[in-house]
Amino acid sequence: MNIYDFFNSPDVADYCQSIEHKFNAAECAVIINKSNKKTLAEKIAALKTIIAKYPDMELPKGYNHDYYKSFHKALGNFILNQERLLEKFIKPEPDAVYLPFIDGEYYRCTDIFKSYEKAIKDALESVENGKKYTVTKKYLESDKYFEAKISKSGEIMDVYGSYTEDMFKHEKEFDLLSSIYIDVPVPFKRGDLVEVDEGGYWGEVFVLKGLCRDDSESNSENVLRADVSDMTAYFFYECDGSYVGCEMMHFYPDLKYCRRELEGEQRILKYVSLYLQDKLCLCSLLKIQKYLSADKTINKLKNNFDLEYQLEQVGDKLLNECELEK
């Protein structure tokens, strides 16, 4: 097993390889669990490989997990839970139906299915690629459900949902790999233009301000480093052409360099990047921001067909008045 095959960012994978950084069993397990490129079956197989080939280790007590003398044993329980989740999702049950969702919306209100295979097939055949597919297994007259993230080829990438203690023998380890904080070296520095594959509320392109592992952003012993959600990166982002904001994302190893040419309002991030790297002065940055704002207004006016019609009417009227004067 090559752990770098499970990295979401090729830039982080290449960097860790170049410095010959070694990951222990727990760190490898977290990286595998966070992979959005591998199917759930592939991730389960890789986690089993860790137990078979990586040295066992103690797992110190964390903010969200207990002390484990044997990480292998705890990981084995986690794997059993994942296999149980997959089994519960796939197995048809008389009191459950499957509903296809596309980009978070229920696809067709008349379509419900008895098997997940038919629900997936319907979703993939009904829309073009580039969409996000999920299938929900909903139990009738109950709030219980299981939901699977589906790849463009119909593979199950992840399963989650509601569960009760009687479904899983090892509930304590259910969220084990999400409750471990790990440190991953990355090549990025302040001012780098970076992006992620699946952007959220703040878009997908950022200017890096700092990382939780950097003294510049977390020079305090009180900074909480409890689990993967605390593996944060701080960044600047462009907000709808109105302003540049400051926020953070929660798993910094997913970042990669943005090498494409930015368009529209996002162009300002290129110059914010240069400013943070001391390659552009503040006055120049503000002038560029003013220019881009004016450029946006001009483009908006150009695309305003109602305004264009009114200007044509005014022009025709003035032309007629000139003809009459002659």
C-alpha positions as CSV (number, residue, x, y, z in Angstrom):
1,M,0.0,0.0,0.0
2,N,1.3,3.5,-0.9
3,I,-0.1,6.0,1.6
4,Y,0.4,8.8,-0.9
5,D,-2.3,7.3,-3.2
6,F,-4.8,8.4,-0.6
7,F,-3.8,12.1,-0.3
8,N,-6.4,14.5,-1.7
9,S,-3.6,17.0,-2.6
10,P,-0.9,15.9,-5.1
11,D,1.2,18.8,-3.9
12,V,1.2,17.7,-0.3
13,A,1.8,14.1,-1.3
14,D,4.8,15.1,-3.4
15,Y,6.2,17.3,-0.7
16,C,6.0,14.7,2.0
17,Q,7.7,12.2,-0.3
18,S,10.5,14.6,-1.2
19,I,11.4,15.1,2.5
20,E,10.9,11.4,3.2
21,H,8.4,12.1,6.0
22,K,7.3,8.9,7.8
23,F,3.7,8.4,9.0
24,N,2.8,6.0,11.8
25,A,-0.2,3.7,11.8
26,A,-2.6,6.3,13.3
27,E,-1.5,9.0,10.9
28,C,-1.9,6.8,7.9
29,A,-5.4,5.7,9.1
30,V,-6.5,9.3,9.4
31,I,-5.2,10.2,5.9
32,I,-7.0,7.1,4.4
33,N,-10.2,7.9,6.2
34,K,-10.1,11.5,4.8
35,S,-9.5,10.4,1.2
36,N,-12.2,11.5,-1.2
37,K,-10.5,9.7,-4.2
38,K,-10.9,6.1,-3.0
39,T,-14.1,4.1,-2.6
40,L,-15.2,3.0,0.9
41,A,-14.3,-0.6,0.0
42,E,-10.8,0.5,-1.0
43,K,-10.4,2.5,2.3
44,I,-11.5,-0.4,4.4
45,A,-9.0,-2.7,2.6
46,A,-6.2,-0.1,3.2
47,L,-7.1,0.1,6.9
48,K,-6.8,-3.6,7.2
49,T,-3.4,-3.4,5.6
50,I,-2.3,-1.0,8.3
51,I,-3.2,-3.7,10.9
52,A,-1.4,-6.3,9.0
53,K,1.8,-4.5,8.1
54,Y,2.3,-1.4,10.3
55,P,3.8,-1.7,13.8
56,D,1.2,-1.4,16.6
57,M,1.3,1.6,18.9
58,E,-0.3,3.2,21.9
59,L,-2.8,6.0,21.2
60,P,-2.6,8.6,24.0
61,K,-5.9,9.9,25.4
62,G,-7.3,12.7,23.3
63,Y,-9.9,15.4,23.8
64,N,-12.5,13.2,21.9
65,H,-11.2,9.7,22.4
66,D,-10.0,7.4,25.1
67,Y,-6.5,6.0,25.7
68,Y,-5.8,2.8,23.7
69,K,-3.0,0.5,24.5
70,S,-3.4,-1.1,21.1
71,F,-4.2,1.2,18.1
72,H,-4.6,-2.0,16.0
73,K,-7.4,-3.2,18.2
74,A,-9.2,0.1,18.1
75,L,-8.8,0.4,14.4
76,G,-10.2,-3.1,14.0
77,N,-13.3,-2.0,15.8
78,F,-13.6,1.0,13.6
79,I,-13.3,-1.2,10.5
80,L,-16.1,-3.4,11.8
81,N,-18.3,-0.4,12.2
82,Q,-17.6,0.8,8.7
83,E,-18.4,-2.7,7.3
84,R,-21.6,-2.7,9.3
85,L,-22.6,0.7,7.9
86,L,-22.0,-0.5,4.4
87,E,-23.9,-3.7,5.0
88,K,-26.9,-1.8,6.5
89,F,-27.0,0.6,3.6
90,I,-26.8,-2.0,0.9
91,K,-29.2,-4.6,2.4
92,P,-32.8,-4.1,1.2
93,E,-35.3,-4.0,4.1
94,P,-39.2,-4.1,3.9
95,D,-39.5,-0.9,5.9
96,A,-37.0,1.2,3.9
97,V,-36.8,2.8,0.5
98,Y,-33.9,4.5,-1.5
99,L,-34.1,8.1,-2.7
100,P,-31.6,9.5,-5.2
101,F,-30.3,13.1,-4.6
102,I,-28.4,15.2,-7.1
103,D,-26.5,18.3,-5.8
104,G,-28.3,17.9,-2.5
105,E,-31.8,17.9,-4.0
106,Y,-34.2,15.0,-4.2
107,Y,-34.2,14.2,-8.0
108,R,-37.8,13.3,-8.9
109,C,-40.5,13.2,-6.3
110,T,-42.2,10.2,-7.9
111,D,-39.1,8.0,-7.9
112,I,-38.4,5.7,-4.9
113,F,-36.6,2.4,-5.1
114,K,-36.4,-0.9,-3.2
115,S,-32.7,-1.3,-3.9
116,Y,-29.7,1.2,-3.8
117,E,-28.5,-0.2,-7.2
118,K,-31.7,1.0,-8.9
119,A,-31.5,4.4,-7.2
120,I,-27.9,4.9,-8.3
121,K,-28.6,3.7,-11.8
122,D,-31.5,6.1,-12.1
123,A,-29.5,9.1,-10.8
124,L,-26.4,8.4,-13.1
125,E,-28.6,7.9,-16.2
126,S,-30.8,11.0,-15.6
127,V,-28.2,13.8,-15.4
128,E,-24.9,14.8,-16.9
129,N,-21.5,14.4,-15.1
130,G,-20.2,17.1,-12.9
131,K,-23.0,16.7,-10.3
132,K,-22.7,15.5,-6.8
133,Y,-24.7,12.3,-6.2
134,T,-26.0,10.8,-3.0
135,V,-28.5,8.1,-2.2
136,T,-30.5,8.0,1.0
137,K,-31.9,4.9,2.6
138,K,-35.0,6.2,4.5
139,Y,-36.9,4.1,6.9
140,L,-40.7,4.5,6.7
141,E,-42.4,6.4,9.6
142,S,-39.1,6.9,11.2
143,D,-36.3,9.5,11.4
144,K,-33.7,6.7,10.9
145,Y,-31.7,6.9,7.7
146,F,-28.4,6.0,6.0
147,E,-26.9,8.2,3.3
148,A,-24.1,7.2,0.8
149,K,-21.9,9.5,-1.2
150,I,-21.7,8.1,-4.8
151,S,-19.0,8.6,-7.4
152,K,-19.7,9.5,-11.0
153,S,-19.2,5.8,-11.9
154,G,-21.7,4.7,-9.2
155,E,-19.2,3.5,-6.6
156,I,-20.0,4.1,-2.9
157,M,-17.4,6.6,-1.5
158,D,-18.8,7.0,2.0
159,V,-21.7,6.1,4.2
160,Y,-23.1,7.9,7.2
161,G,-26.4,8.4,9.0
162,S,-28.3,7.7,12.2
163,Y,-27.5,4.7,14.2
164,T,-28.3,3.1,17.6
165,E,-26.2,1.1,20.0
166,D,-27.8,-2.1,19.0
167,M,-26.6,-1.7,15.4
168,F,-22.9,-1.4,16.3
169,K,-20.9,-3.5,18.8
170,H,-18.2,-0.9,19.1
171,E,-19.9,2.5,19.2
172,K,-17.0,4.0,21.2
173,E,-14.7,3.7,18.1
174,F,-17.4,4.9,15.6
175,D,-15.7,8.3,15.1
176,L,-12.2,7.3,16.1
177,L,-10.4,8.5,13.0
178,S,-12.1,11.8,13.0
179,S,-11.1,12.4,16.7
180,I,-7.3,12.2,16.1
181,Y,-5.2,15.3,15.4
182,I,-2.2,14.7,13.2
183,D,0.6,16.9,11.9
184,V,1.2,16.8,8.2
185,P,4.1,18.8,6.6
186,V,3.1,21.0,3.6
187,P,5.0,23.1,1.1
188,F,2.8,26.2,1.4
189,K,3.8,29.5,2.8
190,R,2.0,32.8,3.7
191,G,0.6,34.4,0.5
192,D,0.5,31.3,-1.6
193,L,-2.5,31.1,-3.9
194,V,-4.2,27.7,-3.1
195,E,-7.4,25.8,-3.8
196,V,-9.4,22.7,-2.8
197,D,-11.2,20.3,-5.1
198,E,-14.6,20.9,-3.5
199,G,-15.1,24.4,-2.5
200,G,-17.7,25.4,0.1
201,Y,-19.3,28.6,1.3
202,W,-16.2,30.6,0.7
203,G,-15.5,29.2,-2.8
204,E,-12.5,27.1,-3.8
205,V,-9.6,29.5,-4.3
206,F,-7.8,31.2,-1.3
207,V,-4.8,33.2,-0.4
208,L,-3.1,31.5,2.4
209,K,-2.7,33.5,5.6
210,G,-1.3,30.8,7.8
211,L,-1.6,27.3,9.2
212,C,-2.5,25.9,12.7
213,R,1.0,24.4,12.8
214,D,2.7,27.8,12.2
215,D,3.7,30.1,15.1
216,S,2.3,33.0,13.1
217,E,-1.3,31.7,13.5
218,S,-1.2,29.6,16.7
219,N,1.5,30.9,18.9
220,S,-0.3,29.9,22.1
221,E,-0.4,26.8,24.3
222,N,-4.1,27.3,24.6
223,V,-4.9,26.5,21.0
224,L,-7.1,23.4,20.9
225,R,-5.7,20.6,18.7
226,A,-8.2,17.9,19.4
227,D,-9.2,16.3,16.1
228,V,-9.1,16.6,12.3
229,S,-11.4,19.6,12.5
230,D,-8.6,21.5,14.3
231,M,-6.2,20.9,11.4
232,T,-7.0,24.4,10.2
233,A,-5.7,26.8,7.5
234,Y,-6.4,30.5,7.7
235,F,-7.0,32.3,4.4
236,F,-8.4,35.3,2.5
237,Y,-11.2,34.8,0.0
238,E,-13.1,36.8,-2.5
239,C,-16.8,37.4,-1.7
240,D,-19.1,38.0,-4.6
241,G,-17.0,40.9,-5.9
242,S,-17.9,42.9,-2.8
243,Y,-14.9,42.5,-0.5
244,V,-12.0,40.2,0.5
245,G,-12.8,38.3,3.7
246,C,-10.8,36.2,6.1
247,E,-11.8,32.7,7.2
248,M,-10.5,29.2,7.8
249,M,-10.9,25.6,6.5
250,H,-10.7,22.5,8.6
251,F,-8.3,20.0,6.9
252,Y,-5.3,21.8,5.6
253,P,-3.7,18.7,3.9
254,D,-6.4,19.0,1.2
255,L,-4.9,22.3,-0.1
256,K,-3.0,22.4,-3.4
257,Y,-1.4,25.2,-5.4
258,C,-3.8,27.1,-7.7
259,R,-2.0,27.2,-11.1
260,R,-4.9,28.3,-13.3
261,E,-5.6,31.9,-14.4
262,L,-8.3,33.5,-12.2
263,E,-11.2,35.2,-13.9
264,G,-13.8,37.8,-12.9
265,E,-13.9,39.0,-9.3
266,Q,-11.4,36.3,-8.2
267,R,-8.6,38.2,-10.0
268,I,-8.1,40.3,-6.9
269,L,-6.8,37.3,-5.0
270,K,-3.7,37.2,-7.3
271,Y,-2.8,40.7,-6.2
272,V,-3.6,40.0,-2.5
273,S,-1.1,37.1,-2.9
274,L,1.6,39.4,-4.3
275,Y,0.9,41.9,-1.5
276,L,1.3,39.3,1.3
277,Q,4.6,38.2,-0.3
278,D,5.9,41.8,-0.3
279,K,5.9,41.8,-4.1
280,L,3.3,44.6,-4.4
281,C,2.8,47.7,-2.3
282,L,-0.5,48.6,-0.5
283,C,-1.2,51.6,-2.7
284,S,-0.9,49.4,-5.9
285,L,-3.2,46.8,-4.4
286,L,-5.8,49.4,-3.6
287,K,-5.5,50.9,-7.2
288,I,-5.9,47.4,-8.7
289,Q,-9.0,46.7,-6.5
290,K,-10.5,50.0,-7.7
291,Y,-9.8,49.1,-11.3
292,L,-11.4,45.6,-10.9
293,S,-14.4,47.1,-9.3
294,A,-14.8,49.5,-12.2
295,D,-14.3,46.7,-14.6
296,K,-17.1,44.8,-12.9
297,T,-19.4,47.8,-13.2
298,I,-18.6,48.2,-16.9
299,N,-19.3,44.5,-17.7
300,K,-22.5,44.7,-15.8
301,L,-23.7,47.7,-17.8
302,K,-22.6,46.0,-21.0
303,N,-24.8,43.0,-20.2
304,N,-27.8,45.2,-19.2
305,F,-30.0,44.8,-22.2
306,D,-32.7,47.1,-20.9
307,L,-30.2,49.9,-20.4
308,E,-28.8,49.2,-23.9
309,Y,-32.3,49.5,-25.4
310,Q,-32.9,52.8,-23.5
311,L,-29.6,54.3,-24.7
312,E,-30.5,53.3,-28.3
313,Q,-33.9,55.0,-27.9
314,V,-32.2,58.2,-26.6
315,G,-29.7,58.1,-29.4
316,D,-32.4,57.7,-32.1
317,K,-34.3,60.6,-30.5
318,L,-31.3,62.9,-30.6
319,L,-30.5,61.9,-34.2
320,N,-34.1,62.8,-35.3
321,E,-33.9,66.2,-33.5
322,C,-30.7,66.9,-35.4
323,E,-32.3,66.0,-38.7
324,L,-35.2,68.3,-38.0
325,E,-32.9,71.2,-37.1
326,K,-31.3,70.8,-40.5
